[in-house]
Amino acid sequence: MEHPAYPLALLAFWAFLCTTLSAQQPFTCRGSFYLAIAPQGSSSVYEVQVSQATGNVTFNGLPAGPVGFVLNGLGYRSTDNFIYAVNSETGNLYRIDANGAAFPLGEPEGMPLSASYPAGDVSPDGKYLVLLSVSGGFNGSTEALIFVGLEAANHPASAINFPTNHSAIYDIAFDPTDETLYGWDALNQRLVIIDTDAGQINTPFNADNTGGTLGSIFFDAFGNLYGYGSSFGSGIQNTFFSIDKTTGKVTIEATGPAAQRSDGCSCPYTVQMKKRVEPARTIPCSELTYYFELANASGRVQMDLTFEDVFPEGFLITAIDNPVGGTITGGGIGTGRLRIENIDLPEGRTVLAVTVMVPEDAFGVYKNQATLSGLPEGLGTVAVSDNPATAIQNDSTIAFIDSLSINLGPLPGALCPGETITLTPTVPGGNFLWSDGSTAPELTVTQGGDYAVTVSSGCDEVSATVTIMEPALTLELGTDREIFLGDSLSLRPEIIGTPPFSYQWRDSLSSLSCTSCPTPTLRPFDDTRYFLSVTDANGCTIVDSVAVQVFKDREVYIPNAFSPNGDGRNDTFFPQSRRPEALAVFRIFSRWGELVFEATDGYTNDNRKGWDGTFKGKTLQPGVYTYVVEVRFLDGFIRRFSGDVQLVR
């Protein structure tokens, strides 16, 4: 028999759960970044901001505080403005509200429970919480894509397994502009693209060791990608990065509190506005153009919006390029204010440009911010402009106005031979007129002389003159030289210039007696070229070179007869050459092959080391004897000679 209390209890539970969930407070989608951090095994949700005061990242905790377990796989759902995540241990699904409270949605049907889920995001259509599972705990390899249905009550889960890969992806994020799914591979320090249809991890980007382990990545409405985690090798997750999704390059933007076991998401499906000014630095009575880039990633045309900007005092509008339509109901050309109503903002990006004239008395830093109002409550009703030049969110755009003055320095003390000097007045704007008639903002100088420039704006002008010195500096090492192997040579440069001089000699053989003296001596074994760099008192440097050819005379004269009779003429048999060379081998043999003389430490041209016609102190008989001579030349080359010599008495 069926127990009547069971269905009543079940109905009561669902009634309680529905009442509880309906009481959740949705987020307002303003493009904010959120992190779930679990320092003690229990996650708290924070809004991530870059401080206007310090430029560093701050975490603003949501009121609910710790949820009692570790959250992972966070994703922002634009269709209801809640964050969805899973319990990293059980895989149970939770919905997180604007207070940071996590409400249970139960265990997704078919959810694989043997894995961990470090990475996640909600699909752009809001139908799925897309998770990455890893095997072997949070330090394992990325294993599969998990799709958790968010529209059905049982939240069915399905999986697509990846082929074997070697990656460790700890967070993923969908690009709001084209729905591409990106991830950061901490194992290989690179950005990856995940194909959700084919179940593949594509790696079109090179590794970038700036980023290490990024536990959180997220997009803004413009499609700009950011991350929070550790820089390479640090192990401390305290760094806010921007990531170029076209090149994979990672740039450090700011630092913040250390985060352990963090996961993040953002709501990029909103309307945001960036405002930049060009040029960012200029002078009075010149024009500035403010560019307002409007990004509508909400998935629909936003109707009946109002744009308004009030420019700094005295800045008057001279031109408006308006592709967003609407009606100008306030200010306009000739005023310092612009209000456009009835704007229907299409999806994607649109750029509104406004050119203003800077007043005559302007000087210093000027800040202002535009607003776009009339947005739905879920998108925050009003978007304020953000300065893209900083990592600070929703900060004012800055224009710097300088007084009209010219600074041509610092310049080198002289125009050195063969060099040029570029004169670049540090004037942010204005019209230029140089003494040679050119009107470019800079002038390239190739010879000495006086150079003047006049810079003018619409209300003032200023001039400056600079004298460029061109000192004489010449260097001559003379014609190429020829020497015999073993000979020495001194190099004496001829210099015209401003002393004192410094010298730097170099060659490929290291055959110089010195490298910083005026006149080195050299004794090369091979042909080579010698270079000299001379620097004068003006800092100018000039270079010259000279080639030295080495003749290698390897001729050796060996007599064919000698007469050791004591008459002082031709009494000794010895090899002769142009200069003394080492004798590696010098042997004399009798006609029967007996060694009768040997010398191994002598030199050519030395009769004291020659053969005097004796053997073991006895005078040998006249006759023909055989010699073997090996001469070792100065460069190490050995030449062998052999033949007969006639001993005559």
Secondary structure, DSSP 8 states (H G I E B T S, - for coil): ---THHHHHHHHHHHHHHHHHHT------SS-EEEEE-TTSS-EEEEEEE-TTTSSEEEEE-TT---SS-EEEEEEETTTTEEEEEETTT--EEEE-TT--EEEEE--TT---SSEEEEEEE-TTSSEEEEEEESSSTTS-EEEEEEEESSSTT--EEEEE--S----EEEEEE-TTT--EEEEETTTTEEEEEETTTTEEE--S---TTEEEEEEEEE-TT--EEEEEEETTT----EEEEE-TTT--EEEEEE----SS-EEEE--SSEEEEEEEESSEE-TT-EEEEEEEEEE-SSS-EEEEEEEEE--TT-EEEEEE-SS--EEEEE-TTSSEEEEEEEEE-SEEEEEEEEEE--TT--EEEEE--EEE---GGGTSEEEEE-TTSSSTT--EEEEE--S--------SS--TT--EEE----SS-EEEETTS--SS-EEE-S-EEEEEEEE-SS-EEEEEEEE-----EEE--S-EEEETT--EE---EEESSS--EEEEE-SS--BS-SSSSS-EE--SS-EEEEEEEE-TTS-EEEEEEEEEEE----EE--SEE--SSSSSS-SB--EESS--EEEEEEEE-TT--EEEE-SS-BTT-GGGSB-SEETTEE--SEEEEEEEEEE-TTS-EEEEEEEEEE--
